[in-house]
C-alpha cells in the first residue's frame, strides 16, 4: 500500500496508548496559483505499522501550508509571502509576552482577535523533564501530545495570550520552557508529582501579579499520556529530504516517527511532498 501527498501534523485518538493517524493533503493544480488543499487522513492507524519495515520518502517538493503555492524553500512551513504577511508567523508567536494586538499593530486583526484575545491556559508538563507552557487549546490535550508530554496539569487560566506569556516568562526564571527533543524521544522521563509542583510554583507568583492579571487558579487533575513505542533505541539523527528511508518503525511520540536509524519530525516537514509504502 502507498500513500502520497503533502504532510500535515499527525492526528490522534485519546486511547492508552495514543492511536495516531497520518494527516496529509492533496492538490488538483500545479502549485503556481493559490489553491485549496484537500485534507486526507490515513484509513489505518500508524500504530498498526509498528514493528514493520516501511519505506518513507520526502522528494524535496514543498507547497505552502497556507496558500498551497509551490515554494523552493519553506519558511516555517509557509512560502516567503505568507511568512511575512500572516500573523501566525510573527515573532510574537514565539515570544507571546510581546503580543502587540492591543497596540493596533497586529498583521491580521481578525486573526489576532480569534487566536490571541481569548482564554489561555498556563500549564506544567513532563516532556523531557518539567517545563512550563501556554496554550489556547481547549481541552489542552492536543498541545501536550504534540510536545510528547507523559504528564501535564493546568495551573492558571488568563484572559489572553500576552498575559499568559508574561506569567510563563516569570515562571521560566526557574523552570524550563522548552523541550529537549533528544531527551523526549530517548525514553520515558521519571514521573513527577505535578499536583505538588503546581502548588510550589503557584507560591512563586506574587499575589499582586495574579490579581493584576486576573489569573484564575486551576484545580483540575493531571492528565497522563502513553505513547505507542516498542523500543526507544532509535538513533537521535534527523531524517533529511531526498533520501529513501527503508527502516522499521519502532515508535511514535509527539510529532515524531521513530525508526531504528533516524527520527522524523512531521511538524518540521508539514507542507513537504511524501510517499509512504509498506
C-alpha positions as CSV (number, residue, x, y, z in Angstrom):
1,X,0.0,0.0,0.0
2,X,1.2,3.5,-0.7
3,X,0.2,7.0,0.4
4,X,1.3,10.1,-1.3
5,X,0.6,13.8,-0.7
6,X,1.9,16.8,1.3
7,X,2.4,16.3,5.0
8,X,0.5,17.8,7.9
9,X,0.8,17.1,11.6
10,X,-0.4,13.8,12.8
11,X,-3.8,13.4,14.4
12,X,-4.6,11.1,17.3
13,X,-7.3,9.4,19.4
14,X,-7.1,9.6,23.1
15,X,-6.5,5.9,23.8
16,X,-3.9,4.2,26.0
17,X,-1.5,4.2,24.3
18,X,-2.5,7.0,21.9
19,X,-3.6,6.0,18.5
20,X,-2.0,8.0,15.7
21,X,-3.2,8.7,12.1
22,X,-1.3,10.3,9.3
23,X,-2.8,13.6,8.0
24,X,-1.9,14.9,4.6
25,X,-3.3,17.0,1.8
26,X,-3.6,16.7,-2.0
27,X,-4.0,19.3,-4.6
28,X,-5.6,19.3,-8.1
29,X,-3.4,22.1,-9.5
30,X,0.3,22.6,-10.3
31,X,1.1,24.9,-7.4
32,X,1.6,28.1,-9.5
33,X,-1.6,29.7,-8.1
34,X,-3.2,29.9,-4.6
35,X,-5.1,26.7,-4.1
36,X,-7.3,25.0,-1.6
37,X,-5.9,21.8,-0.1
38,X,-7.9,18.6,0.1
39,X,-7.3,17.2,3.7
40,X,-6.9,13.4,3.9
41,X,-6.4,11.1,6.9
42,X,-5.0,7.6,6.6
43,X,-7.6,4.9,6.9
44,X,-5.3,2.8,9.0
45,X,-3.6,3.8,12.3
46,X,0.2,4.4,12.3
47,X,0.2,2.1,15.3
48,X,-0.5,-0.8,13.0
49,X,2.8,-0.2,11.3
50,X,4.9,-0.6,14.5
51,X,7.5,-3.3,14.2
52,X,7.2,-3.3,10.4
53,X,9.6,-2.2,7.8
54,X,8.2,0.8,5.8
55,X,9.6,3.0,3.0
56,X,9.4,6.7,3.5
57,X,10.5,9.4,1.1
58,X,10.5,13.2,1.1
59,X,11.0,14.3,-2.5
60,X,12.0,17.9,-1.7
61,X,8.9,19.4,-3.3
62,X,7.2,21.8,-0.9
63,X,3.8,23.6,-1.0
64,X,2.9,26.4,1.4
65,X,0.6,25.1,4.1
66,X,-1.3,28.5,3.9
67,X,-1.8,29.2,0.3
68,X,-0.9,26.0,-1.5
69,X,1.6,27.5,-3.8
70,X,4.9,25.7,-4.6
71,X,7.9,27.1,-2.9
72,X,11.6,26.2,-3.2
73,X,12.2,26.9,0.4
74,X,10.0,26.6,3.5
75,X,9.7,29.5,5.9
76,X,8.1,27.9,9.0
77,X,6.1,25.7,6.7
78,X,5.0,28.7,4.6
79,X,6.2,30.4,1.4
80,X,8.0,33.7,1.9
81,X,5.0,35.8,1.0
82,X,2.8,34.1,3.7
83,X,5.6,34.1,6.2
84,X,6.0,37.9,6.2
85,X,2.2,38.6,5.7
86,X,0.4,36.3,8.2
87,X,0.1,37.0,11.9
88,X,0.7,33.3,12.8
89,X,4.3,33.7,11.5
90,X,5.1,36.9,13.5
91,X,7.8,36.7,16.2
92,X,5.2,37.2,18.9
93,X,4.0,33.7,18.3
94,X,7.4,32.5,19.7
95,X,7.5,35.2,22.4
96,X,3.9,35.6,23.4
97,X,4.7,38.2,26.1
98,X,5.4,40.6,23.1
99,X,1.9,40.2,21.6
100,X,1.1,43.7,20.2
101,X,-2.6,43.2,19.3
102,X,-3.7,45.9,21.8
103,X,-1.3,48.4,20.2
104,X,-3.2,48.0,16.9
105,X,-0.2,46.7,15.0
106,X,-1.3,43.0,14.5
107,X,-0.7,41.9,10.9
108,X,-4.2,40.4,10.9
109,X,-6.5,41.9,13.5
110,X,-9.4,39.5,12.9
111,X,-7.0,36.5,13.3
112,X,-5.4,38.1,16.3
113,X,-8.8,38.6,18.0
114,X,-9.8,35.0,17.3
115,X,-6.5,33.4,18.4
116,X,-4.8,35.8,20.9
117,X,-7.6,37.7,22.6
118,X,-9.1,34.6,24.1
119,X,-8.6,32.5,27.3
120,X,-5.2,30.8,27.6
121,X,-4.0,28.1,30.0
122,X,-0.6,28.1,31.7
123,X,0.4,24.6,32.4
124,X,3.2,22.3,33.7
125,X,4.2,19.3,31.6
126,X,6.6,16.4,31.9
127,X,8.2,16.1,28.4
128,X,12.0,15.8,28.6
129,X,11.5,16.8,32.2
130,X,9.4,19.5,33.9
131,X,8.5,22.5,31.7
132,X,6.1,25.4,31.8
133,X,4.0,26.3,28.7
134,X,0.8,28.0,27.5
135,X,-1.9,27.0,25.1
136,X,-5.3,28.2,23.9
137,X,-6.4,24.7,23.0
138,X,-9.5,23.6,24.9
139,X,-9.0,20.9,26.1
140,X,-5.3,21.4,26.0
141,X,-4.5,17.7,25.4
142,X,-3.5,18.3,21.7
143,X,-0.8,20.7,22.8
144,X,0.5,18.2,25.4
145,X,0.5,15.3,22.9
146,X,2.3,17.4,20.2
147,X,5.1,18.1,22.8
148,X,5.4,14.4,23.8
149,X,4.3,15.0,27.4
150,X,3.7,11.9,29.6
151,X,2.0,14.1,32.2
152,X,0.5,17.6,32.2
153,X,-1.6,19.8,34.6
154,X,-3.2,23.2,34.2
155,X,-2.1,25.8,36.8
156,X,-3.7,29.1,35.7
157,X,-6.3,30.5,33.2
158,X,-5.9,34.0,31.9
159,X,-7.8,36.3,29.5
160,X,-5.4,36.4,26.6
161,X,-2.1,35.3,25.0
162,X,0.0,38.2,26.1
163,X,-0.9,37.8,29.8
164,X,-0.2,34.0,29.5
165,X,3.2,34.8,28.0
166,X,4.1,37.3,30.8
167,X,3.4,34.7,33.5
168,X,5.1,32.0,31.6
169,X,8.2,34.2,31.3
170,X,8.2,34.8,35.0
171,X,8.0,31.1,35.8
172,X,10.7,30.4,33.2
173,X,13.2,32.1,35.5
174,X,13.2,28.8,37.5
175,X,11.6,26.3,35.0
176,X,12.4,25.1,31.5
177,X,10.1,26.5,28.9
178,X,11.4,24.3,26.1
179,X,11.6,20.6,25.4
180,X,14.8,18.8,24.6
181,X,13.6,16.6,21.6
182,X,16.6,14.3,22.0
183,X,15.6,13.5,25.6
184,X,11.9,13.4,24.8
185,X,12.4,10.7,22.1
186,X,15.1,8.9,24.1
187,X,12.9,7.4,26.7
188,X,10.2,7.9,29.3
189,X,11.1,10.5,31.9
190,X,10.7,9.9,35.6
191,X,7.2,10.6,36.7
192,X,6.6,13.7,38.7
193,X,4.1,14.8,41.3
194,X,2.6,17.6,39.2
195,X,-0.1,18.5,41.8
196,X,2.7,19.3,44.3
197,X,4.8,21.1,41.7
198,X,1.7,23.2,40.8
199,X,1.4,24.2,44.4
200,X,5.1,25.1,44.7
201,X,5.1,27.1,41.5
202,X,1.9,29.0,42.3
203,X,3.6,30.1,45.5
204,X,6.4,31.7,43.4
205,X,3.9,34.1,41.8
206,X,3.3,37.3,43.8
207,X,-0.4,37.8,44.8
208,X,-0.3,41.3,43.2
209,X,0.7,39.7,39.9
210,X,-2.2,37.2,39.9
211,X,-4.6,40.0,40.9
212,X,-3.3,42.4,38.3
213,X,-3.5,39.7,35.6
214,X,-6.9,38.4,36.9
215,X,-5.5,34.9,36.7
216,X,-7.7,32.0,37.8
217,X,-6.1,29.2,39.7
218,X,-6.9,25.8,38.1
219,X,-7.6,22.7,40.3
220,X,-8.0,20.2,37.5
221,X,-6.4,16.8,37.9
222,X,-3.3,15.9,35.9
223,X,-3.5,14.1,32.6
224,X,-1.4,11.1,31.9
225,X,-0.4,10.1,28.3
226,X,1.1,6.9,27.0
227,X,2.7,6.7,23.5
228,X,2.9,3.8,21.1
229,X,6.7,3.0,21.4
230,X,8.0,-0.6,21.3
231,X,11.7,0.5,21.5
232,X,13.4,3.7,22.5
233,X,16.7,2.7,20.8
234,X,16.3,5.0,17.8
235,X,19.3,6.9,16.7
236,X,18.9,10.6,17.6
237,X,19.5,11.6,14.0
238,X,17.0,13.7,12.0
239,X,16.0,12.4,8.6
240,X,16.8,14.6,5.6
241,X,14.7,15.0,2.5
242,X,15.9,13.4,-0.8
243,X,16.8,10.1,0.8
244,X,14.6,7.0,0.5
245,X,14.3,5.6,4.0
246,X,13.6,1.8,4.4
247,X,13.5,1.0,8.1
248,X,11.5,-0.4,10.9
249,X,9.0,1.9,12.6
250,X,9.6,1.4,16.4
251,X,7.6,4.3,17.9
252,X,5.5,7.4,17.7
253,X,5.9,10.2,20.2
254,X,4.8,13.8,20.0
255,X,5.0,14.6,16.3
256,X,8.0,12.3,15.8
257,X,8.1,9.0,13.9
258,X,10.9,6.9,15.5
259,X,12.9,4.5,13.2
260,X,15.9,2.4,14.1
261,X,18.3,4.6,12.2
262,X,16.7,8.1,12.5
263,X,13.7,10.1,13.5
264,X,11.3,12.3,11.5
265,X,9.6,15.4,13.0
266,X,6.4,15.8,11.0
267,X,5.8,19.3,12.4
268,X,9.1,20.4,10.7
269,X,8.1,18.8,7.4
270,X,4.5,20.0,7.2
271,X,4.0,21.0,3.5
272,X,6.6,18.6,2.1
273,X,5.7,16.1,-0.5
274,X,6.0,12.5,0.7
275,X,5.4,8.9,-0.2
276,X,4.9,6.1,2.4
277,X,4.9,2.5,1.3
278,X,4.5,-0.7,3.3
